[in-house]
Amino acid sequence: MDHRPLGRSGLSVSAIGLGCMGMSEFYGPSDDEQSLATLAAALDLGINFFDTADMYGVGHNERLLGRFLKGRREKVILATKFGNVRGPNGERLGVSGTPDYVRSACDASLQRLGIDTIDLYYQHRVDPRTPIEETVGAMKGLVEAGKVRFLGLSECSVETLRRAHAVHPISAVQIEYSLWSRDPEAGMLDACRELGVAFVAYSPLGRSFLTGTVTSPDSLAPDDFRRANPRFTGAALAQNLKLTEALKDFAAAKGATSAQIALAWILGKQEHVVPIPGTRRLKYLEENAAATTIRLAADEIASLDALFAPEAVAGTRYPEAGMAQLGL
């Protein structure tokens, strides 16, 4: 497994990480024992960068990772997040970046994870009511207290990143980035490179759409959140399926899968980007890890860029309420 630096933190992470959200929520039913086996297999494949958050399964995902980390803590670079507040029954209570909440959320995550220190602690969504300087100031206090090693932001703007970085070095920014979600190319990728910040790409496989395995909302579980995602429904779905068919043809010509080409595109296009595809199945884990062996030529990357030009993709990446939280 290749490795990439996590900004200027001094940490070296696997070139492909593992997003753990789907092991607890949002993508239909899951199985803890299957998920634990997948986590163990990831380590065996050389994947050492695991991503979770306190909101995934309302704490379930962190508790699951806590079970896995027993006896393995030193082998894993663990990232978790705070900011999306949920009630005990999963109800959405908004976003908070207040200093008191930052501190209490961190303590709760540490308890669920069963560890003393979080390697990378993200603000999951920016709180528009709390100046970023106050939020990052509180996060800096967690570093000084030894509860957190390095800091990150998720779905922020370039301006917010610069303001945060002036308070305390930001080691990573996490934003959705894939062939069909190219917004970070409008300035964030360059800003991260300039500041020495790693860019962590979540949903690099377009929530599985780029794998070509999702062709209809009817193929998804009743509680799968993609059923309400604009890109997975109606006329937008029909348009986007044309893109995945073209990607499938491109991949076949390379002797690879669509997922592997989508990941190889990210790895070949940006050296400071670390994609974190999520899966709870060994088959897809192994397939994703093998993408690190695929090298795309410059003209192949340009061809994929053109195929997935932003104007060719139909639908927003979240429903209206979710879009309102992005890029603050």
C-alpha positions as CSV (number, residue, x, y, z in Angstrom):
1,M,0.0,0.0,0.0
2,D,1.3,3.4,-1.0
3,H,1.3,6.2,1.7
4,R,0.7,9.9,1.6
5,P,1.5,12.6,4.1
6,L,-1.3,14.0,6.2
7,G,-0.5,17.6,5.5
8,R,2.4,18.7,7.6
9,S,1.3,16.7,10.6
10,G,4.2,14.2,10.2
11,L,1.7,11.4,9.9
12,S,1.8,9.0,6.9
13,V,-1.5,7.5,6.0
14,S,-2.4,4.8,3.5
15,A,-3.1,6.3,0.0
16,I,-6.6,5.0,0.3
17,G,-8.4,5.2,3.6
18,L,-11.6,3.6,4.8
19,G,-14.8,5.5,5.5
20,C,-16.8,3.7,8.2
21,M,-20.2,5.5,8.1
22,G,-22.0,2.9,6.2
23,M,-21.2,0.3,8.9
24,S,-23.7,2.0,11.1
25,E,-26.3,4.0,9.2
26,F,-27.6,5.5,6.0
27,Y,-27.0,2.7,3.5
28,G,-29.5,0.1,4.7
29,P,-29.0,-2.7,7.3
30,S,-25.5,-3.6,8.4
31,D,-23.9,-6.3,10.5
32,D,-21.3,-5.5,13.3
33,E,-19.4,-8.8,12.9
34,Q,-19.1,-8.3,9.2
35,S,-18.0,-4.8,9.7
36,L,-15.3,-5.8,12.3
37,A,-14.0,-8.5,9.8
38,T,-13.8,-5.8,7.1
39,L,-11.9,-3.5,9.4
40,A,-9.4,-6.2,10.3
41,A,-9.0,-7.1,6.6
42,A,-8.3,-3.4,5.8
43,L,-5.4,-3.4,8.2
44,D,-4.1,-6.6,6.6
45,L,-4.2,-4.8,3.2
46,G,-2.1,-1.9,4.6
47,I,-5.0,0.5,5.1
48,N,-4.4,2.4,8.3
49,F,-6.5,5.5,8.0
50,F,-10.1,5.0,9.4
51,D,-12.7,7.7,9.3
52,T,-15.8,7.9,11.6
53,A,-17.9,10.6,13.3
54,D,-20.0,10.9,16.4
55,M,-23.2,11.3,14.4
56,Y,-22.9,8.0,12.5
57,G,-25.5,5.7,14.0
58,V,-25.8,8.2,16.9
59,G,-22.5,7.0,18.4
60,H,-22.8,3.4,17.2
61,N,-20.0,3.8,14.7
62,E,-17.5,5.1,17.3
63,R,-18.4,2.3,19.7
64,L,-17.9,-0.2,16.8
65,L,-14.4,1.3,16.1
66,G,-13.7,1.2,19.9
67,R,-14.3,-2.5,19.8
68,F,-12.0,-2.9,16.9
69,L,-9.2,-0.8,18.3
70,K,-8.7,-2.9,21.4
71,G,-5.1,-4.3,21.0
72,R,-4.7,-2.5,17.6
73,R,-4.6,1.2,18.6
74,E,-1.0,1.8,17.5
75,K,-1.7,0.5,14.1
76,V,-4.5,2.9,13.2
77,I,-4.7,6.6,12.4
78,L,-8.1,7.4,13.5
79,A,-10.2,10.4,12.4
80,T,-13.5,11.4,13.9
81,K,-15.8,14.4,13.8
82,F,-18.1,16.6,15.8
83,G,-20.7,19.3,14.9
84,N,-23.8,17.6,13.6
85,V,-25.9,17.3,16.7
86,R,-28.4,14.5,17.1
87,G,-30.8,13.5,19.8
88,P,-30.9,10.1,21.5
89,N,-33.5,8.9,18.9
90,G,-31.5,10.1,16.0
91,E,-33.3,13.4,15.5
92,R,-31.3,16.2,13.8
93,L,-30.8,19.1,16.2
94,G,-28.6,21.3,14.0
95,V,-25.0,22.2,13.9
96,S,-22.9,23.4,16.9
97,G,-19.3,24.7,17.0
98,T,-19.5,26.5,20.4
99,P,-16.5,26.0,22.6
100,D,-18.4,24.1,25.3
101,Y,-19.9,21.8,22.8
102,V,-16.5,21.1,21.2
103,R,-15.1,20.0,24.5
104,S,-18.1,17.9,25.5
105,A,-18.3,16.2,22.1
106,C,-14.6,15.3,22.3
107,D,-14.9,13.8,25.7
108,A,-17.9,11.8,24.6
109,S,-16.1,10.5,21.5
110,L,-13.1,9.5,23.5
111,Q,-15.3,7.5,25.8
112,R,-17.1,5.7,23.0
113,L,-13.9,5.0,21.2
114,G,-12.2,3.8,24.4
115,I,-9.0,5.7,23.6
116,D,-7.0,8.6,25.2
117,T,-6.2,10.6,22.1
118,I,-7.9,11.2,18.7
119,D,-5.4,11.4,15.9
120,L,-7.4,13.8,13.6
121,Y,-10.4,15.7,14.9
122,Y,-12.7,17.4,12.4
123,Q,-15.4,20.0,12.7
124,H,-18.0,18.0,10.6
125,R,-20.0,21.1,9.5
126,V,-19.3,24.7,10.1
127,D,-21.6,26.4,12.6
128,P,-22.7,29.7,11.0
129,R,-23.6,31.2,14.4
130,T,-20.2,30.6,16.0
131,P,-17.0,32.3,14.5
132,I,-14.6,29.8,13.3
133,E,-11.9,31.4,15.4
134,E,-13.9,30.4,18.5
135,T,-14.4,26.8,17.4
136,V,-10.8,26.2,16.4
137,G,-9.6,28.0,19.5
138,A,-11.5,25.3,21.5
139,M,-10.1,22.6,19.3
140,K,-6.6,24.0,19.8
141,G,-7.3,23.6,23.6
142,L,-8.0,19.9,23.0
143,V,-4.6,19.6,21.4
144,E,-2.9,21.3,24.3
145,A,-4.8,19.0,26.7
146,G,-3.5,15.9,24.8
147,K,-6.9,14.7,23.8
148,V,-6.4,15.4,20.1
149,R,-3.2,15.3,18.0
150,F,-4.2,17.2,14.8
151,L,-7.2,19.2,13.5
152,G,-9.4,19.2,10.5
153,L,-12.4,20.8,8.9
154,S,-15.1,19.3,6.7
155,E,-17.2,21.0,4.0
156,C,-15.8,24.5,4.7
157,S,-15.0,27.3,2.3
158,V,-11.4,28.5,1.4
159,E,-12.0,31.6,3.5
160,T,-13.0,29.6,6.5
161,L,-10.0,27.3,6.1
162,R,-7.6,30.3,6.0
163,R,-9.2,31.9,9.1
164,A,-9.0,28.6,10.9
165,H,-5.5,27.9,9.9
166,A,-4.5,31.3,11.3
167,V,-5.6,30.1,14.8
168,H,-4.1,26.7,14.7
169,P,-2.6,24.6,11.8
170,I,-5.2,22.6,10.0
171,S,-3.9,19.2,8.9
172,A,-6.7,18.0,6.7
173,V,-9.9,19.3,5.0
174,Q,-12.5,16.7,4.1
175,I,-15.0,17.4,1.3
176,E,-16.9,15.2,-1.1
177,Y,-14.7,14.8,-4.3
178,S,-15.1,12.4,-7.1
179,L,-15.5,12.3,-10.9
180,W,-19.0,13.6,-10.5
181,S,-18.4,16.0,-7.6
182,R,-15.7,18.4,-8.7
183,D,-16.4,21.5,-6.7
184,P,-13.0,21.4,-4.8
185,E,-11.2,22.0,-8.1
186,A,-12.6,25.6,-8.0
187,G,-10.0,26.7,-5.4
188,M,-10.0,24.4,-2.3
189,L,-7.5,21.9,-3.7
190,D,-5.1,24.7,-4.6
191,A,-5.6,26.3,-1.1
192,C,-4.8,23.1,0.6
193,R,-1.7,22.6,-1.4
194,E,-0.5,26.1,-0.6
195,L,-1.1,25.8,3.1
196,G,0.3,22.3,3.4
197,V,-3.1,20.7,4.2
198,A,-4.1,17.2,3.1
199,F,-7.4,17.0,1.2
200,V,-9.5,14.0,2.2
201,A,-12.0,13.0,-0.4
202,Y,-15.1,11.4,1.0
203,S,-17.7,9.6,-1.2
204,P,-15.0,9.2,-4.0
205,L,-17.2,6.6,-5.6
206,G,-20.2,8.8,-5.7
207,R,-22.0,6.9,-2.9
208,S,-21.5,3.7,-5.0
209,F,-23.1,5.3,-8.1
210,L,-19.8,5.4,-10.0
211,T,-19.3,1.6,-9.4
212,G,-22.2,1.0,-11.8
213,T,-24.0,-1.1,-9.2
214,V,-26.9,1.3,-8.5
215,T,-29.2,1.7,-11.4
216,S,-32.6,2.4,-9.7
217,P,-33.8,3.6,-6.3
218,D,-35.7,0.3,-6.2
219,S,-32.4,-1.5,-5.7
220,L,-31.8,0.4,-2.5
221,A,-33.1,-0.5,1.0
222,P,-36.2,1.4,2.1
223,D,-34.2,3.4,4.7
224,D,-31.3,4.1,2.3
225,F,-30.8,7.9,2.2
226,R,-29.8,7.8,-1.4
227,R,-33.5,7.4,-2.3
228,A,-33.9,11.1,-1.5
229,N,-30.7,12.2,-3.2
230,P,-31.4,14.3,-6.3
231,R,-28.7,12.5,-8.3
232,F,-30.4,9.1,-7.8
233,T,-33.9,9.9,-9.0
234,G,-35.9,10.8,-12.0
235,A,-34.4,12.5,-15.1
236,A,-31.1,13.2,-13.2
237,L,-30.7,9.4,-12.7
238,A,-31.2,8.7,-16.4
239,Q,-28.6,11.3,-17.3
240,N,-26.1,10.1,-14.8
241,L,-26.5,6.5,-15.8
242,K,-25.1,7.5,-19.3
243,L,-21.9,8.6,-17.5
244,T,-21.5,5.4,-15.6
245,E,-21.9,3.4,-18.7
246,A,-19.1,5.3,-20.4
247,L,-17.0,4.9,-17.3
248,K,-17.6,1.1,-17.4
249,D,-16.4,1.0,-21.0
250,F,-13.3,3.0,-20.1
251,A,-12.6,0.6,-17.2
252,A,-13.0,-2.5,-19.3
253,A,-10.5,-1.2,-21.8
254,K,-8.0,-0.9,-18.9
255,G,-8.8,-4.3,-17.4
256,A,-10.2,-2.7,-14.3
257,T,-13.5,-2.0,-12.6
258,S,-15.3,1.3,-12.7
259,A,-14.6,1.8,-8.9
260,Q,-10.9,1.3,-9.5
261,I,-10.7,3.8,-12.3
262,A,-12.6,6.4,-10.2
263,L,-10.1,6.0,-7.4
264,A,-7.1,5.9,-9.7
265,W,-8.3,9.1,-11.3
266,I,-8.2,10.8,-7.8
267,L,-4.8,9.4,-6.9
268,G,-3.3,10.3,-10.2
269,K,-4.8,13.7,-10.5
270,Q,-3.8,15.1,-7.0
271,E,-0.9,14.0,-4.9
272,H,-2.1,15.6,-1.7
273,V,-5.5,13.9,-1.9
274,V,-6.5,10.8,0.1
275,P,-9.8,9.2,-0.9
276,I,-11.7,7.3,1.8
277,P,-14.2,5.0,0.1
278,G,-16.6,3.4,2.4
279,T,-17.6,-0.3,2.4
280,R,-18.5,-3.0,4.9
281,R,-17.8,-5.9,2.4
282,L,-14.5,-7.6,1.9
283,K,-15.0,-7.9,-1.8
284,Y,-15.2,-4.2,-2.4
285,L,-12.5,-3.4,0.2
286,E,-10.0,-5.6,-1.8
287,E,-11.2,-4.1,-5.1
288,N,-10.7,-0.5,-3.8
289,A,-7.2,-1.3,-2.3
290,A,-6.1,-2.6,-5.7
291,A,-6.8,0.7,-7.3
292,T,-3.4,2.0,-5.9
293,T,-1.7,-0.2,-8.5
294,I,-3.4,1.4,-11.5
295,R,-1.6,4.3,-13.2
296,L,-3.5,6.6,-15.5
297,A,-1.7,8.6,-18.2
298,A,-2.2,12.3,-18.4
299,D,-4.4,12.0,-21.5
300,E,-6.5,9.3,-19.8
301,I,-7.1,11.7,-16.8
302,A,-8.0,14.5,-19.2
303,S,-10.4,12.2,-21.0
304,L,-12.2,11.3,-17.7
305,D,-12.2,15.0,-16.8
306,A,-14.1,15.8,-20.0
307,L,-16.5,12.9,-19.7
308,F,-17.5,14.0,-16.2
309,A,-17.5,17.7,-16.8
310,P,-19.5,19.3,-14.0
311,E,-22.2,20.4,-16.5
312,A,-22.7,16.8,-17.6
313,V,-23.7,15.7,-14.1
314,A,-27.4,16.1,-13.2
315,G,-28.7,16.9,-9.7
316,T,-27.2,18.4,-6.6
317,R,-25.2,16.1,-4.3
318,Y,-27.6,16.6,-1.3
319,P,-31.2,17.6,-1.0
320,E,-31.8,21.3,-0.3
321,A,-31.4,21.2,3.5
322,G,-28.1,19.4,3.2
323,M,-26.8,21.7,0.5
324,A,-27.4,24.7,2.8
325,Q,-24.8,23.4,5.2
326,L,-22.0,23.2,2.7
327,G,-19.1,25.6,2.0
328,L,-19.6,27.9,5.0
